[in-house]
Amino acid sequence: MSEWKPKRFWTAATVVQAEDGYTVELDGRRVKTPAKAGLILPTRAMADAVAAEWDAQEKEVDPTQMPFTRSANAAIDKVHHQHAEVANMLADYGDSDLLCYRATHPQALQQRQADRWDPALDWAAETLAARLVPVIGVLHQPQSVSALDALRGRVHDFNDFQLAAFHDLVSLSGSLVLGFAAALNWRPAEEIWEISRLDETWQIEQWGHDDEAHAAAEIKKAAFLHAKRFIEISI
């Protein structure tokens, strides 16, 4: 049996001002989240992006083609109700950040990691007041409590919509530092994504290209770039 999809019933999606922000109406009917909450969006840019997705639907509504709507729904239905828990979960990445665990060999990979990852750690030390220290190998070594506290405080400062996007920036890259680097425009988002993929790129160079792995990586890259755009239009 094929999965049922809702049909398009509206003529036009329009942005209207609402309490504490903006919302989208479908022929005068306000859009709601899956949990039936009001879809109140913090910026006009976000509301425009959501409305464009609804307008782009044809005969059937396809949520997989509505990333801004899905991210907004997540912020309202999920993050809003567990903001502290989500923030703490993401802040915990700092104590085992991807950028801090370096290869034991070969020297060429070690050098590449130093060349690409050390500048990000230096940026975090200067911009975020959080110096994380790299180690050789995969055994966990705790980071400075003061550095982790500085990062944790900044994560908690994000609003619900920013935090929903930041979740993807961190979880997809495997790095709290790179999540902040993308959110705060350290370097272009595509470059930051490539920095996060350094180990995978090395493996490809050694063993060759895998079509299935490449396809999966491209999906993750698109999600990362979307999260960057979503956080931009959250303020």
C-alpha positions in Angstrom: 0.0 0.0 0.0 1.4 3.4 -0.9 1.8 6.0 1.8 -1.0 8.6 1.8 0.1 12.2 1.2 -2.1 15.3 1.8 -3.4 17.0 -1.3 -2.8 20.6 -2.1 -6.1 22.5 -1.3 -4.9 26.1 -1.4 -4.4 28.6 -4.2 -1.7 30.8 -2.6 0.6 30.8 0.4 1.1 34.3 1.9 3.1 35.8 4.7 1.3 37.7 7.4 2.5 39.5 10.5 1.5 37.7 13.7 2.1 38.0 17.4 5.8 37.9 18.1 6.7 37.4 14.4 5.3 36.2 11.2 3.3 33.2 10.0 2.1 31.7 6.7 -1.5 31.5 5.6 -2.9 29.2 2.9 -5.9 31.0 1.4 -6.3 32.7 4.8 -5.9 29.6 6.9 -2.8 29.7 9.2 -0.3 26.9 8.9 0.2 24.9 12.0 3.0 22.5 13.1 2.5 18.7 13.2 1.8 19.2 17.0 -0.9 21.7 16.1 1.1 24.7 17.5 1.0 28.0 15.6 3.8 28.3 13.1 5.1 31.6 14.4 8.4 32.5 12.8 10.9 35.0 14.1 11.8 36.8 10.8 10.3 37.8 7.6 13.1 36.0 5.7 12.2 32.7 7.3 8.5 33.2 6.7 9.2 34.0 3.0 11.3 30.8 2.7 8.5 28.7 4.3 5.8 30.3 2.2 7.8 29.6 -1.0 8.0 25.9 -0.1 4.2 25.7 0.4 3.7 27.5 -2.9 6.1 25.1 -4.7 3.9 22.1 -3.7 1.9 20.8 -6.6 -0.8 18.1 -6.4 0.5 16.5 -3.2 2.4 17.9 -0.3 5.9 16.4 -0.1 7.6 17.3 3.3 10.9 16.0 2.0 11.0 19.0 -0.3 10.2 21.5 2.5 13.4 21.8 4.6 12.7 25.3 6.0 9.2 24.2 7.1 10.6 21.0 8.7 13.3 23.0 10.6 10.8 25.5 11.8 8.5 22.7 13.0 11.4 21.1 14.9 12.2 24.4 16.6 8.6 24.9 17.7 7.5 21.3 18.5 10.7 19.9 19.9 13.5 22.4 20.7 11.2 24.9 22.4 10.1 22.2 25.0 13.6 20.9 25.7 15.9 23.8 25.0 18.2 23.2 27.9 18.5 19.5 27.2 19.3 20.0 23.5 21.8 22.8 24.4 23.6 20.6 26.9 23.7 17.6 24.5 25.4 19.8 21.8 27.7 21.4 24.3 29.0 18.0 25.3 30.5 17.6 21.9 33.2 20.1 23.1 34.8 17.5 25.4 35.3 15.0 22.5 35.5 17.4 19.5 36.4 15.9 16.2 39.2 18.5 15.8 41.0 17.4 18.9 41.6 13.7 18.0 44.5 13.3 15.7 45.8 10.4 13.8 48.7 8.3 15.1 50.0 7.9 11.6 50.9 8.5 8.8 52.8 11.7 9.1 51.1 13.1 5.9 47.6 12.8 7.5 48.9 14.2 10.8 50.2 17.2 9.0 47.0 17.7 7.0 45.0 17.6 10.2 47.2 20.2 11.8 47.1 22.4 8.8 43.3 22.3 8.5 42.1 21.8 12.1 44.5 23.9 14.1 43.3 27.2 12.6 39.7 26.4 13.7 40.9 25.7 17.2 42.9 28.9 17.2 39.8 30.8 16.1 37.7 29.3 18.9 40.3 30.3 21.4 40.3 33.9 20.2 36.6 34.3 19.3 34.9 32.0 21.8 37.4 32.3 24.7 37.7 28.5 24.5 41.0 26.8 24.0 40.6 23.1 23.2 43.8 21.0 23.1 44.4 18.3 20.4 45.7 14.9 21.4 47.1 12.0 19.5 44.9 8.9 19.3 41.3 8.1 20.1 41.4 7.7 23.9 39.3 10.4 25.6 41.2 13.2 27.4 39.1 15.8 29.2 39.3 19.4 28.0 39.6 22.5 30.2 36.5 23.1 32.3 36.7 26.8 31.7 36.8 26.3 27.9 33.9 23.9 28.0 31.9 26.3 30.2 32.5 29.1 27.8 31.2 27.1 24.9 28.2 25.7 26.9 27.1 29.2 27.7 27.2 30.3 24.1 25.1 27.2 23.0 22.5 28.1 25.7 22.3 31.6 24.3 20.8 30.5 21.0 17.1 30.9 20.5 14.9 27.9 19.6 15.3 28.4 15.9 19.0 29.0 16.0 19.5 25.9 18.2 17.5 23.7 15.9 19.9 24.7 13.1 22.9 24.5 15.3 22.0 20.9 16.2 22.5 19.9 12.6 25.7 22.0 12.1 27.3 20.2 15.1 25.9 16.7 14.6 26.6 16.5 10.9 30.2 17.9 11.3 30.9 16.0 14.5 32.4 19.2 15.9 31.1 21.8 18.3 33.9 24.2 17.1 33.0 23.8 13.5 29.3 24.2 14.3 30.2 27.6 15.8 32.6 28.3 12.9 29.7 27.9 10.5 27.2 29.8 12.6 29.5 32.7 13.1 30.9 32.9 9.6 34.5 32.0 10.3 34.8 30.7 6.7 32.3 29.8 4.0 30.0 26.9 5.0 31.2 24.7 2.1 34.8 25.1 3.2 33.9 24.3 6.8 32.1 21.2 5.6 35.2 20.0 3.7 37.3 20.6 6.9 34.9 18.3 8.8 35.4 15.6 6.0 39.2 15.6 6.1 39.5 12.0 7.4 36.9 10.7 4.9 38.7 12.6 2.1 42.0 11.0 3.1 40.4 7.5 3.0 39.0 8.2 -0.5 42.5 9.2 -1.7 43.9 6.0 -0.3 41.2 3.5 -1.3 39.2 5.1 -4.1 35.8 6.5 -4.6 32.6 4.7 -3.4 29.4 5.8 -5.1 27.1 4.9 -2.2 29.3 6.6 0.4 29.5 9.7 -1.9 25.8 9.9 -2.3 25.3 9.7 1.5 27.9 12.4 2.0 26.2 14.7 -0.5 22.9 14.3 1.4 24.7 15.3 4.6 26.4 18.2 2.9 23.1 19.6 1.7 21.6 19.3 5.2 24.6 21.1 6.6 24.3 24.0 4.1 20.6 24.2 4.8 21.2 24.4 8.5 23.7 27.3 7.9 21.0 29.1 5.8 18.4 28.4 8.4 20.5 29.9 11.2 21.2 33.0 9.1 17.5 33.7 8.7 16.7 33.0 12.4 17.7 36.5 13.5 
